Amino acid sequence: MHVQSTAGATVQNNDNATITLQPDVIVAGTGFRTGIPELVQIPGIADEKGRPKISGDQEFEKAPRLYFIGQINPLSGQLREIRAEAGRIARKLRKQVGTQSNANI
């Protein structure tokens, strides 16, 4: 679903249909240019170049449960790092939402 706008739990998609959601987790893919300051309107969320200010566990400290993946480019390769980051975040989210899964994360 492409989200056009949100108001609380109500989401409007690009076809102007509205849906009321009660999600445990929201995942947003932004591409190479994040647009984070516009997407997440939390003071101090991004630096002067628009990159999110995150801690070592990919979380923004002023917004618990808001995570970012792919914001660093180590010598070992960005895709390898993204895989590792995604696994760490998935394990943390599983604990937070209390979901039991047999997935190999």
Jmol script that loads the backbone (N, CA, C; Angstrom):
load data "model"
ATOM      1  N   MET A   1       0.845  -1.168   0.000  1.00  0.00           N
ATOM      2  CA  MET A   1       0.000   0.000   0.000  1.00  0.00           C
ATOM      3  C   MET A   1       0.892   1.233   0.000  1.00  0.00           C
ATOM      4  N   HIS A   2       0.580   2.179  -0.824  1.00  0.00           N
ATOM      5  CA  HIS A   2       1.274   3.463  -0.829  1.00  0.00           C
ATOM      6  C   HIS A   2       0.454   4.427   0.023  1.00  0.00           C
ATOM      7  N   VAL A   3       1.029   4.909   1.099  1.00  0.00           N
ATOM      8  CA  VAL A   3       0.317   5.787   2.024  1.00  0.00           C
ATOM      9  C   VAL A   3       0.462   7.229   1.567  1.00  0.00           C
ATOM     10  N   GLN A   4      -0.666   7.875   1.384  1.00  0.00           N
ATOM     11  CA  GLN A   4      -0.693   9.284   1.002  1.00  0.00           C
ATOM     12  C   GLN A   4      -0.642  10.173   2.238  1.00  0.00           C
ATOM     13  N   SER A   5      -1.431   9.809   3.267  1.00  0.00           N
ATOM     14  CA  SER A   5      -1.452  10.600   4.500  1.00  0.00           C
ATOM     15  C   SER A   5      -1.963   9.742   5.652  1.00  0.00           C
ATOM     16  N   THR A   6      -1.696  10.201   6.867  1.00  0.00           N
ATOM     17  CA  THR A   6      -2.182   9.516   8.061  1.00  0.00           C
ATOM     18  C   THR A   6      -2.782  10.530   9.019  1.00  0.00           C
ATOM     19  N   ALA A   7      -3.726  10.070   9.812  1.00  0.00           N
ATOM     20  CA  ALA A   7      -4.320  10.864  10.888  1.00  0.00           C
ATOM     21  C   ALA A   7      -4.664   9.884  11.997  1.00  0.00           C
ATOM     22  N   GLY A   8      -3.787   9.791  12.985  1.00  0.00           N
ATOM     23  CA  GLY A   8      -3.985   8.795  14.032  1.00  0.00           C
ATOM     24  C   GLY A   8      -3.869   7.410  13.438  1.00  0.00           C
ATOM     25  N   ALA A   9      -4.881   6.586  13.622  1.00  0.00           N
ATOM     26  CA  ALA A   9      -4.871   5.220  13.088  1.00  0.00           C
ATOM     27  C   ALA A   9      -5.479   5.139  11.692  1.00  0.00           C
ATOM     28  N   THR A  10      -5.958   6.269  11.155  1.00  0.00           N
ATOM     29  CA  THR A  10      -6.575   6.284   9.834  1.00  0.00           C
ATOM     30  C   THR A  10      -5.531   6.608   8.777  1.00  0.00           C
ATOM     31  N   VAL A  11      -5.492   5.779   7.744  1.00  0.00           N
ATOM     32  CA  VAL A  11      -4.519   5.929   6.668  1.00  0.00           C
ATOM     33  C   VAL A  11      -5.271   6.146   5.367  1.00  0.00           C
ATOM     34  N   GLN A  12      -4.796   7.099   4.567  1.00  0.00           N
ATOM     35  CA  GLN A  12      -5.379   7.332   3.245  1.00  0.00           C
ATOM     36  C   GLN A  12      -4.344   6.900   2.215  1.00  0.00           C
ATOM     37  N   ASN A  13      -4.752   6.019   1.285  1.00  0.00           N
ATOM     38  CA  ASN A  13      -3.795   5.565   0.277  1.00  0.00           C
ATOM     39  C   ASN A  13      -3.856   6.462  -0.951  1.00  0.00           C
ATOM     40  N   ASN A  14      -3.048   6.129  -1.956  1.00  0.00           N
ATOM     41  CA  ASN A  14      -2.969   6.978  -3.141  1.00  0.00           C
ATOM     42  C   ASN A  14      -4.227   6.943  -4.001  1.00  0.00           C
ATOM     43  N   ASP A  15      -5.168   6.026  -3.723  1.00  0.00           N
ATOM     44  CA  ASP A  15      -6.460   5.999  -4.415  1.00  0.00           C
ATOM     45  C   ASP A  15      -7.535   6.738  -3.625  1.00  0.00           C
ATOM     46  N   ASN A  16      -7.130   7.443  -2.559  1.00  0.00           N
ATOM     47  CA  ASN A  16      -8.008   8.199  -1.660  1.00  0.00           C
ATOM     48  C   ASN A  16      -8.923   7.321  -0.823  1.00  0.00           C
ATOM     49  N   ALA A  17      -8.673   6.029  -0.783  1.00  0.00           N
ATOM     50  CA  ALA A  17      -9.423   5.140   0.109  1.00  0.00           C
ATOM     51  C   ALA A  17      -8.839   5.276   1.514  1.00  0.00           C
ATOM     52  N   THR A  18      -9.706   5.268   2.522  1.00  0.00           N
ATOM     53  CA  THR A  18      -9.223   5.360   3.897  1.00  0.00           C
ATOM     54  C   THR A  18      -9.410   4.030   4.609  1.00  0.00           C
ATOM     55  N   ILE A  19      -8.441   3.698   5.432  1.00  0.00           N
ATOM     56  CA  ILE A  19      -8.422   2.444   6.175  1.00  0.00           C
ATOM     57  C   ILE A  19      -8.010   2.771   7.600  1.00  0.00           C
ATOM     58  N   THR A  20      -8.644   2.133   8.571  1.00  0.00           N
ATOM     59  CA  THR A  20      -8.227   2.280   9.959  1.00  0.00           C
ATOM     60  C   THR A  20      -7.383   1.071  10.328  1.00  0.00           C
ATOM     61  N   LEU A  21      -6.173   1.343  10.785  1.00  0.00           N
ATOM     62  CA  LEU A  21      -5.214   0.288  11.100  1.00  0.00           C
ATOM     63  C   LEU A  21      -4.949   0.199  12.593  1.00  0.00           C
ATOM     64  N   GLN A  22      -4.548  -0.978  13.027  1.00  0.00           N
ATOM     65  CA  GLN A  22      -4.069  -1.192  14.389  1.00  0.00           C
ATOM     66  C   GLN A  22      -2.801  -2.035  14.302  1.00  0.00           C
ATOM     67  N   PRO A  23      -1.743  -1.478  13.708  1.00  0.00           N
ATOM     68  CA  PRO A  23      -0.543  -2.275  13.469  1.00  0.00           C
ATOM     69  C   PRO A  23       0.327  -2.434  14.712  1.00  0.00           C
ATOM     70  N   ASP A  24       1.046  -3.546  14.754  1.00  0.00           N
ATOM     71  CA  ASP A  24       2.089  -3.725  15.758  1.00  0.00           C
ATOM     72  C   ASP A  24       3.367  -3.048  15.293  1.00  0.00           C
ATOM     73  N   VAL A  25       3.591  -3.066  13.979  1.00  0.00           N
ATOM     74  CA  VAL A  25       4.821  -2.542  13.399  1.00  0.00           C
ATOM     75  C   VAL A  25       4.491  -1.887  12.064  1.00  0.00           C
ATOM     76  N   ILE A  26       5.163  -0.790  11.756  1.00  0.00           N
ATOM     77  CA  ILE A  26       5.053  -0.150  10.447  1.00  0.00           C
ATOM     78  C   ILE A  26       6.453  -0.123   9.847  1.00  0.00           C
ATOM     79  N   VAL A  27       6.571  -0.553   8.599  1.00  0.00           N
ATOM     80  CA  VAL A  27       7.845  -0.528   7.894  1.00  0.00           C
ATOM     81  C   VAL A  27       7.685   0.414   6.712  1.00  0.00           C
ATOM     82  N   ALA A  28       8.571   1.393   6.613  1.00  0.00           N
ATOM     83  CA  ALA A  28       8.515   2.347   5.509  1.00  0.00           C
ATOM     84  C   ALA A  28       9.834   2.306   4.760  1.00  0.00           C
ATOM     85  N   GLY A  29       9.785   2.102   3.462  1.00  0.00           N
ATOM     86  CA  GLY A  29      10.980   2.136   2.628  1.00  0.00           C
ATOM     87  C   GLY A  29      11.050   3.481   1.935  1.00  0.00           C
ATOM     88  N   THR A  30      12.196   4.142   2.046  1.00  0.00           N
ATOM     89  CA  THR A  30      12.289   5.500   1.521  1.00  0.00           C
ATOM     90  C   THR A  30      13.204   5.642   0.321  1.00  0.00           C
ATOM     91  N   GLY A  31      14.068   4.684   0.062  1.00  0.00           N
ATOM     92  CA  GLY A  31      14.994   4.803  -1.057  1.00  0.00           C
ATOM     93  C   GLY A  31      16.280   5.498  -0.660  1.00  0.00           C
ATOM     94  N   PHE A  32      17.030   5.974  -1.653  1.00  0.00           N
ATOM     95  CA  PHE A  32      18.338   6.566  -1.384  1.00  0.00           C
ATOM     96  C   PHE A  32      18.244   7.908  -0.675  1.00  0.00           C
ATOM     97  N   ARG A  33      17.270   8.698  -1.011  1.00  0.00           N
ATOM     98  CA  ARG A  33      17.061   9.977  -0.321  1.00  0.00           C
ATOM     99  C   ARG A  33      15.883   9.776   0.612  1.00  0.00           C
ATOM    100  N   THR A  34      16.153   9.864   1.889  1.00  0.00           N
ATOM    101  CA  THR A  34      15.162   9.433   2.868  1.00  0.00           C
ATOM    102  C   THR A  34      13.953  10.338   3.001  1.00  0.00           C
ATOM    103  N   GLY A  35      14.126  11.637   2.935  1.00  0.00           N
ATOM    104  CA  GLY A  35      13.006  12.530   3.199  1.00  0.00           C
ATOM    105  C   GLY A  35      12.527  12.422   4.638  1.00  0.00           C
ATOM    106  N   ILE A  36      13.404  11.937   5.519  1.00  0.00           N
ATOM    107  CA  ILE A  36      13.034  11.699   6.915  1.00  0.00           C
ATOM    108  C   ILE A  36      12.461  12.937   7.598  1.00  0.00           C
ATOM    109  N   PRO A  37      13.059  14.129   7.457  1.00  0.00           N
ATOM    110  CA  PRO A  37      12.480  15.291   8.157  1.00  0.00           C
ATOM    111  C   PRO A  37      11.023  15.562   7.773  1.00  0.00           C
ATOM    112  N   GLU A  38      10.660  15.282   6.522  1.00  0.00           N
ATOM    113  CA  GLU A  38       9.281  15.493   6.087  1.00  0.00           C
ATOM    114  C   GLU A  38       8.381  14.335   6.504  1.00  0.00           C
ATOM    115  N   LEU A  39       8.912  13.110   6.450  1.00  0.00           N
ATOM    116  CA  LEU A  39       8.135  11.914   6.765  1.00  0.00           C
ATOM    117  C   LEU A  39       7.872  11.778   8.256  1.00  0.00           C
ATOM    118  N   VAL A  40       8.896  12.006   9.056  1.00  0.00           N
ATOM    119  CA  VAL A  40       8.802  11.864  10.512  1.00  0.00           C
ATOM    120  C   VAL A  40       9.063  13.232  11.121  1.00  0.00           C
ATOM    121  N   GLN A  41       8.032  13.906  11.508  1.00  0.00           N
ATOM    122  CA  GLN A  41       8.172  15.274  11.996  1.00  0.00           C
ATOM    123  C   GLN A  41       8.433  15.302  13.496  1.00  0.00           C
ATOM    124  N   ILE A  42       9.656  14.876  13.855  1.00  0.00           N
ATOM    125  CA  ILE A  42      10.120  14.892  15.236  1.00  0.00           C
ATOM    126  C   ILE A  42      11.340  15.799  15.266  1.00  0.00           C
ATOM    127  N   PRO A  43      11.340  16.832  16.102  1.00  0.00           N
ATOM    128  CA  PRO A  43      12.504  17.724  16.160  1.00  0.00           C
ATOM    129  C   PRO A  43      13.793  16.955  16.429  1.00  0.00           C
ATOM    130  N   GLY A  44      14.825  17.265  15.656  1.00  0.00           N
ATOM    131  CA  GLY A  44      16.127  16.651  15.849  1.00  0.00           C
ATOM    132  C   GLY A  44      16.288  15.276  15.249  1.00  0.00           C
ATOM    133  N   ILE A  45      15.321  14.804  14.473  1.00  0.00           N
ATOM    134  CA  ILE A  45      15.389  13.450  13.914  1.00  0.00           C
ATOM    135  C   ILE A  45      16.522  13.302  12.903  1.00  0.00           C
ATOM    136  N   ALA A  46      16.876  14.375  12.213  1.00  0.00           N
ATOM    137  CA  ALA A  46      17.876  14.278  11.149  1.00  0.00           C
ATOM    138  C   ALA A  46      18.968  15.328  11.306  1.00  0.00           C
ATOM    139  N   ASP A  47      20.119  15.030  10.681  1.00  0.00           N
ATOM    140  CA  ASP A  47      21.202  16.008  10.674  1.00  0.00           C
ATOM    141  C   ASP A  47      20.970  17.003   9.541  1.00  0.00           C
ATOM    142  N   GLU A  48      21.944  17.874   9.306  1.00  0.00           N
ATOM    143  CA  GLU A  48      21.782  18.927   8.294  1.00  0.00           C
ATOM    144  C   GLU A  48      21.679  18.381   6.866  1.00  0.00           C
ATOM    145  N   LYS A  49      22.098  17.141   6.647  1.00  0.00           N
ATOM    146  CA  LYS A  49      21.987  16.521   5.323  1.00  0.00           C
ATOM    147  C   LYS A  49      20.735  15.659   5.188  1.00  0.00           C
ATOM    148  N   GLY A  50      19.892  15.646   6.214  1.00  0.00           N
ATOM    149  CA  GLY A  50      18.654  14.875   6.173  1.00  0.00           C
ATOM    150  C   GLY A  50      18.796  13.428   6.594  1.00  0.00           C
ATOM    151  N   ARG A  51      19.984  13.035   7.073  1.00  0.00           N
ATOM    152  CA  ARG A  51      20.195  11.655   7.517  1.00  0.00           C
ATOM    153  C   ARG A  51      19.696  11.503   8.945  1.00  0.00           C
ATOM    154  N   PRO A  52      19.027  10.405   9.250  1.00  0.00           N
ATOM    155  CA  PRO A  52      18.521  10.215  10.614  1.00  0.00           C
ATOM    156  C   PRO A  52      19.653  10.081  11.626  1.00  0.00           C
ATOM    157  N   LYS A  53      19.446  10.687  12.792  1.00  0.00           N
ATOM    158  CA  LYS A  53      20.400  10.572  13.900  1.00  0.00           C
ATOM    159  C   LYS A  53      19.996   9.346  14.707  1.00  0.00           C
ATOM    160  N   ILE A  54      20.789   8.285  14.604  1.00  0.00           N
ATOM    161  CA  ILE A  54      20.427   7.031  15.252  1.00  0.00           C
ATOM    162  C   ILE A  54      21.519   6.561  16.190  1.00  0.00           C
ATOM    163  N   SER A  55      21.117   5.711  17.123  1.00  0.00           N
ATOM    164  CA  SER A  55      22.069   5.108  18.049  1.00  0.00           C
ATOM    165  C   SER A  55      22.629   3.833  17.425  1.00  0.00           C
ATOM    166  N   GLY A  56      23.482   3.144  18.142  1.00  0.00           N
ATOM    167  CA  GLY A  56      24.109   1.930  17.634  1.00  0.00           C
ATOM    168  C   GLY A  56      23.139   0.819  17.295  1.00  0.00           C
ATOM    169  N   ASP A  57      21.943   0.835  17.881  1.00  0.00           N
ATOM    170  CA  ASP A  57      20.975  -0.224  17.569  1.00  0.00           C
ATOM    171  C   ASP A  57      19.950   0.225  16.528  1.00  0.00           C
ATOM    172  N   GLN A  58      20.308   1.223  15.730  1.00  0.00           N
ATOM    173  CA  GLN A  58      19.480   1.733  14.641  1.00  0.00           C
ATOM    174  C   GLN A  58      18.199   2.398  15.122  1.00  0.00           C
ATOM    175  N   GLU A  59      18.125   2.781  16.385  1.00  0.00           N
ATOM    176  CA  GLU A  59      16.913   3.367  16.949  1.00  0.00           C
ATOM    177  C   GLU A  59      17.137   4.852  17.224  1.00  0.00           C
ATOM    178  N   PHE A  60      16.097   5.645  17.034  1.00  0.00           N
ATOM    179  CA  PHE A  60      16.155   7.066  17.366  1.00  0.00           C
ATOM    180  C   PHE A  60      15.728   7.204  18.815  1.00  0.00           C
ATOM    181  N   GLU A  61      16.632   7.706  19.656  1.00  0.00           N
ATOM    182  CA  GLU A  61      16.395   7.684  21.109  1.00  0.00           C
ATOM    183  C   GLU A  61      15.176   8.480  21.560  1.00  0.00           C
ATOM    184  N   LYS A  62      14.778   9.510  20.818  1.00  0.00           N
ATOM    185  CA  LYS A  62      13.612  10.308  21.212  1.00  0.00           C
ATOM    186  C   LYS A  62      12.295   9.709  20.717  1.00  0.00           C
ATOM    187  N   ALA A  63      12.380   8.631  19.960  1.00  0.00           N
ATOM    188  CA  ALA A  63      11.178   7.967  19.443  1.00  0.00           C
ATOM    189  C   ALA A  63      11.381   6.461  19.540  1.00  0.00           C
ATOM    190  N   PRO A  64      11.127   5.896  20.711  1.00  0.00           N
ATOM    191  CA  PRO A  64      11.311   4.452  20.873  1.00  0.00           C
ATOM    192  C   PRO A  64      10.531   3.668  19.817  1.00  0.00           C
ATOM    193  N   ARG A  65      11.144   2.584  19.363  1.00  0.00           N
ATOM    194  CA  ARG A  65      10.575   1.687  18.351  1.00  0.00           C
ATOM    195  C   ARG A  65      10.562   2.292  16.948  1.00  0.00           C
ATOM    196  N   LEU A  66      11.345   3.350  16.738  1.00  0.00           N
ATOM    197  CA  LEU A  66      11.542   3.898  15.399  1.00  0.00           C
ATOM    198  C   LEU A  66      12.965   3.530  14.985  1.00  0.00           C
ATOM    199  N   TYR A  67      13.092   2.660  13.986  1.00  0.00           N
ATOM    200  CA  TYR A  67      14.384   2.113  13.583  1.00  0.00           C
ATOM    201  C   TYR A  67      14.720   2.507  12.153  1.00  0.00           C
ATOM    202  N   PHE A  68      16.004   2.536  11.858  1.00  0.00           N
ATOM    203  CA  PHE A  68      16.486   2.852  10.519  1.00  0.00           C
ATOM    204  C   PHE A  68      17.490   1.797  10.086  1.00  0.00           C
ATOM    205  N   ILE A  69      17.419   1.388   8.837  1.00  0.00           N
ATOM    206  CA  ILE A  69      18.335   0.398   8.272  1.00  0.00           C
ATOM    207  C   ILE A  69      19.008   1.005   7.045  1.00  0.00           C
ATOM    208  N   GLY A  70      20.283   0.669   6.857  1.00  0.00           N
ATOM    209  CA  GLY A  70      20.997   1.083   5.652  1.00  0.00           C
ATOM    210  C   GLY A  70      21.577   2.471   5.720  1.00  0.00           C
ATOM    211  N   GLN A  71      21.812   2.975   6.908  1.00  0.00           N
ATOM    212  CA  GLN A  71      22.314   4.333   7.053  1.00  0.00           C
ATOM    213  C   GLN A  71      23.833   4.416   7.155  1.00  0.00           C
ATOM    214  N   ILE A  72      24.504   3.264   7.183  1.00  0.00           N
ATOM    215  CA  ILE A  72      25.964   3.256   7.189  1.00  0.00           C
ATOM    216  C   ILE A  72      26.449   2.385   6.040  1.00  0.00           C
ATOM    217  N   ASN A  73      27.664   2.619   5.601  1.00  0.00           N
ATOM    218  CA  ASN A  73      28.226   1.856   4.490  1.00  0.00           C
ATOM    219  C   ASN A  73      29.599   1.339   4.902  1.00  0.00           C
ATOM    220  N   PRO A  74      29.645   0.198   5.593  1.00  0.00           N
ATOM    221  CA  PRO A  74      30.924  -0.336   6.067  1.00  0.00           C
ATOM    222  C   PRO A  74      31.742  -0.961   4.933  1.00  0.00           C
ATOM    223  N   LEU A  75      33.010  -1.196   5.202  1.00  0.00           N
ATOM    224  CA  LEU A  75      33.877  -1.822   4.203  1.00  0.00           C
ATOM    225  C   LEU A  75      33.383  -3.199   3.790  1.00  0.00           C
ATOM    226  N   SER A  76      32.696  -3.892   4.691  1.00  0.00           N
ATOM    227  CA  SER A  76      32.201  -5.234   4.380  1.00  0.00           C
ATOM    228  C   SER A  76      31.037  -5.216   3.392  1.00  0.00           C
ATOM    229  N   GLY A  77      30.477  -4.065   3.142  1.00  0.00           N
ATOM    230  CA  GLY A  77      29.398  -3.935   2.169  1.00  0.00           C
ATOM    231  C   GLY A  77      28.071  -3.566   2.803  1.00  0.00           C
ATOM    232  N   GLN A  78      27.343  -2.685   2.145  1.00  0.00           N
ATOM    233  CA  GLN A  78      26.091  -2.190   2.703  1.00  0.00           C
ATOM    234  C   GLN A  78      25.011  -3.265   2.761  1.00  0.00           C
ATOM    235  N   LEU A  79      24.894  -4.102   1.735  1.00  0.00           N
ATOM    236  CA  LEU A  79      23.848  -5.128   1.754  1.00  0.00           C
ATOM    237  C   LEU A  79      24.073  -6.132   2.873  1.00  0.00           C
ATOM    238  N   ARG A  80      25.325  -6.496   3.121  1.00  0.00           N
ATOM    239  CA  ARG A  80      25.634  -7.402   4.226  1.00  0.00           C
ATOM    240  C   ARG A  80      25.233  -6.755   5.549  1.00  0.00           C
ATOM    241  N   GLU A  81      25.528  -5.472   5.690  1.00  0.00           N
ATOM    242  CA  GLU A  81      25.192  -4.754   6.924  1.00  0.00           C
ATOM    243  C   GLU A  81      23.681  -4.620   7.085  1.00  0.00           C
ATOM    244  N   ILE A  82      22.974  -4.354   6.006  1.00  0.00           N
ATOM    245  CA  ILE A  82      21.514  -4.237   6.065  1.00  0.00           C
ATOM    246  C   ILE A  82      20.901  -5.547   6.549  1.00  0.00           C
ATOM    247  N   ARG A  83      21.416  -6.667   6.057  1.00  0.00           N
ATOM    248  CA  ARG A  83      20.917  -7.976   6.505  1.00  0.00           C
ATOM    249  C   ARG A  83      21.111  -8.135   8.008  1.00  0.00           C
ATOM    250  N   ALA A  84      22.288  -7.778   8.498  1.00  0.00           N
ATOM    251  CA  ALA A  84      22.563  -7.894   9.935  1.00  0.00           C
ATOM    252  C   ALA A  84      21.678  -6.948  10.741  1.00  0.00           C
ATOM    253  N   GLU A  85      21.527  -5.705  10.269  1.00  0.00           N
ATOM    254  CA  GLU A  85      20.681  -4.729  10.961  1.00  0.00           C
ATOM    255  C   GLU A  85      19.236  -5.206  11.005  1.00  0.00           C
ATOM    256  N   ALA A  86      18.739  -5.712   9.893  1.00  0.00           N
ATOM    257  CA  ALA A  86      17.354  -6.179   9.831  1.00  0.00           C
ATOM    258  C   ALA A  86      17.114  -7.307  10.824  1.00  0.00           C
ATOM    259  N   GLY A  87      18.058  -8.224  10.936  1.00  0.00           N
ATOM    260  CA  GLY A  87      17.925  -9.318  11.898  1.00  0.00           C
ATOM    261  C   GLY A  87      17.889  -8.821  13.327  1.00  0.00           C
ATOM    262  N   ARG A  88      18.769  -7.882  13.656  1.00  0.00           N
ATOM    263  CA  ARG A  88      18.793  -7.325  15.021  1.00  0.00           C
ATOM    264  C   ARG A  88      17.481  -6.621  15.346  1.00  0.00           C
ATOM    265  N   ILE A  89      16.996  -5.833  14.410  1.00  0.00           N
ATOM    266  CA  ILE A  89      15.749  -5.104  14.639  1.00  0.00           C
ATOM    267  C   ILE A  89      14.575  -6.074  14.730  1.00  0.00           C
ATOM    268  N   ALA A  90      14.534  -7.084  13.880  1.00  0.00           N
ATOM    269  CA  ALA A  90      13.444  -8.067  13.921  1.00  0.00           C
ATOM    270  C   ALA A  90      13.406  -8.782  15.266  1.00  0.00           C
ATOM    271  N   ARG A  91      14.564  -9.172  15.782  1.00  0.00           N
ATOM    272  CA  ARG A  91      14.595  -9.835  17.094  1.00  0.00           C
ATOM    273  C   ARG A  91      14.102  -8.893  18.188  1.00  0.00           C
ATOM    274  N   LYS A  92      14.513  -7.634  18.124  1.00  0.00           N
ATOM    275  CA  LYS A  92      14.085  -6.661  19.132  1.00  0.00           C
ATOM    276  C   LYS A  92      12.574  -6.427  19.052  1.00  0.00           C
ATOM    277  N   LEU A  93      12.049  -6.290  17.844  1.00  0.00           N
ATOM    278  CA  LEU A  93      10.608  -6.084  17.674  1.00  0.00           C
ATOM    279  C   LEU A  93       9.812  -7.292  18.143  1.00  0.00           C
ATOM    280  N   ARG A  94      10.322  -8.481  17.857  1.00  0.00           N
ATOM    281  CA  ARG A  94       9.628  -9.695  18.294  1.00  0.00           C
ATOM    282  C   ARG A  94       9.483  -9.689  19.815  1.00  0.00           C
ATOM    283  N   LYS A  95      10.520  -9.288  20.523  1.00  0.00           N
ATOM    284  CA  LYS A  95      10.447  -9.207  21.991  1.00  0.00           C
ATOM    285  C   LYS A  95       9.461  -8.129  22.424  1.00  0.00           C
ATOM    286  N   GLN A  96       9.481  -6.982  21.730  1.00  0.00           N
ATOM    287  CA  GLN A  96       8.628  -5.860  22.119  1.00  0.00           C
ATOM    288  C   GLN A  96       7.152  -6.145  21.905  1.00  0.00           C
ATOM    289  N   VAL A  97       6.800  -6.790  20.810  1.00  0.00           N
ATOM    290  CA  VAL A  97       5.381  -7.036  20.532  1.00  0.00           C
ATOM    291  C   VAL A  97       4.919  -8.382  21.059  1.00  0.00           C
ATOM    292  N   GLY A  98       5.847  -9.169  21.595  1.00  0.00           N
ATOM    293  CA  GLY A  98       5.475 -10.436  22.212  1.00  0.00           C
ATOM    294  C   GLY A  98       5.092 -11.518  21.234  1.00  0.00           C
ATOM    295  N   THR A  99       5.537 -11.409  19.997  1.00  0.00           N
ATOM    296  CA  THR A  99       5.206 -12.397  18.981  1.00  0.00           C
ATOM    297  C   THR A  99       6.151 -13.577  19.081  1.00  0.00           C
ATOM    298  N   GLN A 100       5.593 -14.759  19.102  1.00  0.00           N
ATOM    299  CA  GLN A 100       6.403 -15.975  19.075  1.00  0.00           C
ATOM    300  C   GLN A 100       6.463 -16.443  17.632  1.00  0.00           C
ATOM    301  N   SER A 101       7.653 -16.667  17.143  1.00  0.00           N
ATOM    302  CA  SER A 101       7.820 -17.084  15.757  1.00  0.00           C
ATOM    303  C   SER A 101       8.894 -18.148  15.664  1.00  0.00           C
ATOM    304  N   ASN A 102       8.740 -19.031  14.725  1.00  0.00           N
ATOM    305  CA  ASN A 102       9.751 -20.044  14.470  1.00  0.00           C
ATOM    306  C   ASN A 102      10.720 -19.593  13.389  1.00  0.00           C
ATOM    307  N   ALA A 103      10.592 -18.345  12.949  1.00  0.00           N
ATOM    308  CA  ALA A 103      11.463 -17.839  11.891  1.00  0.00           C
ATOM    309  C   ALA A 103      12.910 -17.827  12.364  1.00  0.00           C
ATOM    310  N   ASN A 104      13.800 -18.083  11.450  1.00  0.00           N
ATOM    311  CA  ASN A 104      15.229 -18.063  11.756  1.00  0.00           C
ATOM    312  C   ASN A 104      15.734 -16.639  11.564  1.00  0.00           C
ATOM    313  N   ILE A 105      15.571 -15.832  12.601  1.00  0.00           N
ATOM    314  CA  ILE A 105      15.958 -14.421  12.530  1.00  0.00           C
ATOM    315  C   ILE A 105      17.180 -14.212  13.386  1.00  0.00           C
TER     316      ILE A 105
END
end "model"
wireframe off; spacefill off
backbone 0.3
color backbone group
